[in-house]
Amino acid sequence: MKNLIKLICLMGLLLSTQVCAQEITRIIVLKDKRELQLWSGKEIYKTYNIKLSSAYNNPLFSPGPKRREGDMQTPVGFYKISKKRQRTRFPKSLLISYPNWKDKHNAKVLGIPEDEIGGMILIHGNPYKPTKSVIEWAAKIGISEETVDQWARDYFYPLFDWTDGCVAVSDAEMDEIFELVDQGTPINIYP
């Protein structure tokens, strides 16, 4: 009996080591499905629900690829995770290498100056403090500035698209993604 228990413990240890050693080889974002997938080789390791730009809450918004700073679009294309960031506006975030060469080329064709393409596209959790637009929106429905942070965490962030063009997940999910994903990991973002 003792040997059986030892064998079970050893098997559990080996399996947990394999799970911890899982290498994430790419990230896939499916904007229309609101999914972020972590891939290990040819298999999906884990899928997360995501939130995108607050503009998606407007039925007249026309989703598309990001063209310029402030357009509230999430990029579409092939990128890399260029940096793992901590303690900025968000506890943890992954910087996406937008704009890539194709985004710069498309901007040039459209007559958009390179310094107006934008940047700072992230995968992130909730911000430390609600943004000005969230505070203003909450005020319109009677949420006080003193309680807006908790209200946003409990109701707004989980239920609505709320970013400025980034990809958002919950804080707990961001902690997990941050640990699993290395700088340089490819990320493919699809419409």
Secondary structure by P-SEA (a helix, b strand, c coil): caaaaaaaaaaaaaaaaaaaaccccbbbbbccccbbbbbcccccccccccccccccccccbbbbccccccccbbbbcccccccccccccccbbbbcccccaaaaaaaaaacccccccccccccccccccccaaaaaaaaaacccccaaaaaaaccccccccccccbbbbcaaaaaaaaacccccbbbbbcc
